[in-house]
Amino acid sequence: KRVAELLITKEWELLSRTLSTIFFFYIGIGAVIATIGTIFASELMVFFDTSPENQAEFSRILILFLWGLGIGLPVGIFPEILRGQQRIHLANNLVSLALIVNFILIASALHWDWGFHNIVIIALTTTIGPDFIAAVFAFKEMPEARIRLKYFSWGLIRETSRFSLYAYIITATNIILGKTDQLVISSTLGFAAVAIYQVGAKSAEMFSMFTMQLQNALSPAAASLNASGDKKGLITLLIQSEKVSVLIATPLYLLCAFFLEGLLRILTGSETLESSGFKEMFWVAQLLLFWFYTTIITHSVSKRIFMMCGHEKKLMYFGVGEAVFNLALSVTLILVYQSVISVAVGSLIPTLFFGWFFLWPWMARETERSMLGLIRDTLLPAWIANIPLVIYGSLCRWSPLDFGNNIGWFFLLGGFGAGIGIMGTWIFAMDKALKSRILKKLPLKRKSV
């Protein structure tokens, strides 16, 4: 956020002081964590009930890990600087390359039995290494900025902490929204019920991973536009990002919903979908798919942009309210109905409530539209374009073909459905400007005129 803002205003001294303050503050935190871990490593081994023969080795590995964490905290700001420079592709490429190298080295370590100690070294190196490379690229782009101990400022710590506190509380509420369901289920229905919920949740998480990539680019863009005072640019960013997010998410959501049986079979590895607990698993997956879909519509774009425009305190209140509502409703429903499905319902209702009664009206006001006008400009084109996919999916769903238990039919019919969704979106939902931008990104051979 700060890099994106200060690059616009070219306040190099303030940028240097901000980066230096955060960097050295994290060095201090990392040193404290590593030192305490080193002092109490042996006691921690006893606390975690490590077997006596492994205590010495695991203590050394724990110390190594904690010092690696201590190094990773300060250098972790460098990929964020790249994102603030709106060079997200470079940060992503570094992480992707590191993951590939990590996979190759870990596989080699397991194959040739290099030992747990070396596996930890590989994990730390491939995690921290890209951060140092990111630093080189980041400061090459802004040579006027410096990280020096003399620029450290306690005043900036207080100023930065105010924003960070709200950001961390919002992150904590997201953890409550996404990760406490399993705890609620295990504490009331037992661990066997968690397995049913987890498989259903996994399909929804996969859907989310495929549809949330665009939103990662919004924060630095919004911070830059806000710093430059470009109100019209922010409105355009909000509308266009919302529209493109819905265009991507809608056909994929429909495919997942209509072909969910086959997707669950791939996730479970089961030969048949008539196994015990499948009905609950199916409805959990359907509810959580819709939960993620409505989150993409109402939460993902708006919250990222509003966070960069000085609304972090208001977003924190919304996030806390939604998390408390979610947790309270999930606990109440599971105690009353003793069902895994009730927990998914407890997650969905608060998101619908806060999304459509608070965030959607807020987006409409910020874009100078009515709520129905915002629906007309963002949601309606995607759903009109995917009417053919709805018809096709409905026919497949109630056809005599058992595509749920037949992987071949699943991929054939699902692939054909994907083609229908892509064609419908391209023809009916995209304007000429958006088509032109997409075509320019494709590696197509162009004839010179």
N, C-alpha and C positions, 0 to 999 in steps of 0.2 A: 504493500500500500504506500509506504513512505517513498520507496524508490520511484514508483510510477508518478507520484505527485511532484517530487522534487526534480525529476528529470524535465518535467514540463516547465517549471519555474527556473530551472538551472541554478538552484541555490547549492552550489558545490560544497561550500563550507558546512552548511547545515546537514547536507547528505553525509559528508565525512564524519561529522560528530554523531549523527544518528547511527550509522553503520558501526563506527568504532565503539560506541556505548553498548550496543546490543552484542557485538562480538566479544568484548572483554567481560561483559556481564555474564555471558554464557560460559566463558572460560572459567570464571569464578565458580559458577554452579557446577560445571563439570568436574573441577578440581575437588570440590567439597564431596560430591557423590563418590568419586573414585577413591578419595582418601578414607572416607568412612567405610566404604566397602572393603578396602585393603585391611583396615584395622580390625574389622569384625568378620572377616571372611570365614575364619574357623568356626566362630559362633553361629554364623548363618548355615554352615554345613550341618551342624548339630540340630539347629532349629528346623531345617527341612528334612531331617531324619535321613541324611545321606549315609550309606553303609560305610563302616570304618575304613575298608580297603580303598574306597574311592575319595575319601575326604581330602587328602593331600592334593591329588590331581585336580579335583573339582574346585578346590580353593584357588589354585593357580589360574584355572580357566576363568573363574568368576572375576578375579582381579584383572585379568587380561581384558575381559569383556567390559568391565566397568571403566577402565582407562580408555578403551576404545570408544565407549559411550561419551566419556568426558571430552575426547577429541571431536567426536561427531557433533556434539551440541553447537559449538561455535561455527564450525565449517559448514553446518547445515544451512546457514543463511545465504550461501553463495548461489545455490540453485534458485532460491527465492528472489535474489537480485536479478537473475536472468528472467524470471517470470515478471518481475516488475518492469523490466525493459521490454516486455512483450515479445520475448524470444523463448516462448514456452516450448516450441518444437526442439530447440537445442537442449533444454533441460530434460525433456522427455527422451530424446535420442541418447543422451548420456546414461540415463537410468536404464533404458532398454538394453544398451550395450553391456552395462554392468551386470544386468540380470542374466544375459546370455553367457557371459564369462563366468559368473557365479555358478550357473548350472553345469557348465563343462567341468569346472574345477571341483565342485562338490561331487559330481558323478565319478571323476577320476579318483578323488580321495576315498570314496566308498569302495570303488573297485580294487584299488591297490592298498587299501587299509592304511592310510596315512595317519589315522588316529583322530580323536575328537579335538585335541588341541589345535591341530592344523586346520580342521574344518572351521573352527571358530575364527582363526586368523583369516581364512579365505572369506568368510562371511563379513568380517569387519572391513577387510581391505576393499571388497567390491561394493560395500555400502559407503565408506568414507572417501574412497578414491575419486569417484565422479564429482564429489563436492570440491575437491582441490582443482580439478580440471575446470569446473564451472567458474571458479574464482578467476582463472586466467582469462576466460572468455568474457566474464562480466566486467572486469576492470580495463580490458582492452577497449571496450565500448565507451567507457567513461573515465579516461585517464586523469581527469581533474579531481576525482574522488580518491580519498586515501583512508586507510585504516591505521590509525596511530593511537598509542596509549594516551598521548597528550590531548586527544579530542574527547576522551571519556568525560561524560557529564552526568552527575546525579540528578540534575534537573530534568534531563531528557529521559532518565529512567522512570521518573514519576509520570512524565507526560505520556510516554509510550505504554506504561503499565495500565493507564486508564483504559486505553483502547484494548490492550491485550487481555485485561480482566474480563471485559465483555465478550471478547472473542473466545476465551477459554470456557466461560460459562455456557456460551452457545454450543461449543464443541461438546461439553459435558451433557447438555440436554440432548444433543444428537446421539450420544452414546446410550443415554437412557431410552430414547425412542427406538434405537436399532438393536440394542444388545441385552436389555433386561428381560425380554420375553422368556428366554431360555431359563433364566433364574426363577422367574415366577412359576413356570411350568414344573421345573425340577423340584421346587420346594412344596408344591401342592399335589402334583400328579405323579412325580417320580421321574427318574432319568429315562425310562423307556419312552415316555411321552415326548421327551425332548427330541429324540431321533425322528419322530414323525414330523414335528414342527420344523426341524432343521432342514430336512429334505425339501419341504415346501418352501421354506425361506430361501434355500439355495437357488432355486429357479428364479425367484424374484430378484435376488442379488445379481445374478448373471444378466438379467434384463437391465438392471440399473447400471451395471458396468458398461454396457454397450450404448447407453443413452445419456450418460452424464459427462462425456468427454468434452463436449463443446463448452459446457458451463465453466470449466476450469480456466478458460481464456477470458472470462468476463471481468473478473476482479481487477486486474491491472488496467484493462481498457476503461472500466468505469472510473477508477481512481484518476486516470489521466484526464478524462473528460471533465470530471468534477473539479480537478485542480485548475483546469483552464476556463472553468465557468461556462462550458458548452452545454446549456440546458437542452437545446434542440438535439445535439448529438446523443445525450443520455436517453432522451425519449426514443430516438431511432434505434439505439443499442438495445433498449428494453423490448421494444416491439419486435424488431427483427430477430433477436435472440430467442424470444418466446415463441415466435412463429416457427423458426427452424427447429427448435427443440421439440415442439409438438409434431412437426412433420417427420422427424426421425423416430420419435417414440411411438406414435400412433400405430403405424403398420406393424412394428415389432411387437407392441403390446397385443394387438389382435392375433398375430401369428402364435404368440406364446399362449394366449388364452384358448384358442381353438385347437391347438395341437399339444396341449399340456400333457396328455397321457403319455405320448411318445417321449416328451422331454423328461418326464419323471422316470420313465423306464431307463433312459440313458443314465440319469443321475443315480438311480438305485442299483442298476445292473440286474434287476429282477427279470426273470423270464416271463412272468405273468403280472398283470396289473390287478389281479383279483386277490392279492395277498391281504392279510390282516392289516387294518389301519390305512389302506390306500384311500378310502373315501375321505377320511379326515385329512390325509396328506394332500389330496386333490383340492379340497376346499380351502385349506390353509394357503396353498400356492395361489389359488385364484384370488383370494382376498388380499394377499400380500403383493401380488402383481398389480392389482388395481391400486393398492396403497402407494406403491412406487410410482405408478403412472400419474396419479393425481398429485404426488409430491413434485414430479417433474413440471407439471402444469403450473402449480400455485407457489411452490417454494424455491425450486432450484435456481431459477433465473433471478427472480425478484430479490431474494435474500442476499445473493452475492453482490448484486449491484447496489442495493440499499446499504449494505455493510460498508461499502467504499465511499458512501456519500454522507457520512455523519449520522446515520440512524442506528448505530450499533446498540445503543441503550434500549431503544424501543424494540429492536429485534430480540434482545436478550429477554425482555419481559414476555414477548410472544413465545419464545422458545421454552422458557421456564413454565409458562402456563400450559403449553401443549404437552410437555414432558410429564408434569404432575397429573394432568387430565388423563394422559395415556396410561400411566402407571396405576392410578387409582381405579380407572375403568377396567383395565386388564385384570387386576387382582379381584375386583368385585365380581366380574363376569365368570372368572374361572372358579371362584368359590361357590357361586350359585349354580353354574351349569356343569362344572367338572369336565370341561371339554377343551381340547387344544384349539379348536376353532374359535372359541370365545376370546382367546388372547389376541388372535389376529383381528377380530372385530374391535377389540379394545384399542388396537393400534390404529385402525382405519378411521374410526369415528372422530377422534380429536384432530387428525390431519385434515379431514374433510371440513370440520367446523372452523379451525383457524385458517385453513387455506382459502375457503370460499367466502367466509364472513369477515375476514380481516385482511389477508394479504392480497386477495384479488381486488377488492374495492380500493385498496391502497395503490396497487398498480394502475388501476383505471384512473384514479385522480392524478397520479404522476404523469401519465401519458395523455392527460386532458381528453379522456374518453369516458363514456358511460360503461358500466359493467357489461352490458349487452354489446356495446360497440367493440369492446376489447375481445369479447368472445367471437364476434363476427370477423375481426381482423386476424385473430391468431388460431382459434380452435376450429372454427367452422370450415375453412378450406381443407384442413387435414381430414376431417371426418367425411366431407363430401367426396374427396378424392379416394377414400378407402371404402366407399359403399360396395364396389365390386369385390373387394377382399372380404367384407362382411358376408356377402351373399355366398361367395365361394367357400369360406370357412364354415358357414352354417350347413351347406350341402355336404361338406366332408364330415362334419361333426355327427350328422344324423344319417350318414350313408351306411350301407351294409358292410363296407370295407373296414376291416379291423386294423386300421393304421396305428392304433395305440400300441398293440402288441407286435406289430410287424415293422421292424426298423426300416426295411426297404421302402415300404409304402410311406412311412413317416417322412423320410428324406425326399422322396419323389413328390408327394403331395405338398409337403411344406415348402420345398424349393419352388414349386409352381406358384404357390401362394405368395411367396416372397417376390416373385417376378410380377405378379398382379399388383401387389402393394407398391412396388417401385414405379411401375408404369403409371398407375393411377395418380401417385403423388407427383410424378414428373409432368404429366399432361394437364391435370386439373388443379393442382395446388401451387405450383411454382410460377412466378412471373418471369418475364424475359430477362430481367436484370439478374435474378438469382440463378437462372439456368446458365447465363453467360459466365457468372463467377465460378460456378461449378465446372463448366467445360474448360475454363482456363487452367484449373487445377489438375485436370486429367492429362496424362501423358499421351495425348493424341497427336498424330502426325498432321501438321497443318500445311496446306498448299500455299505457296506465296502467290499473291495477287499481282 
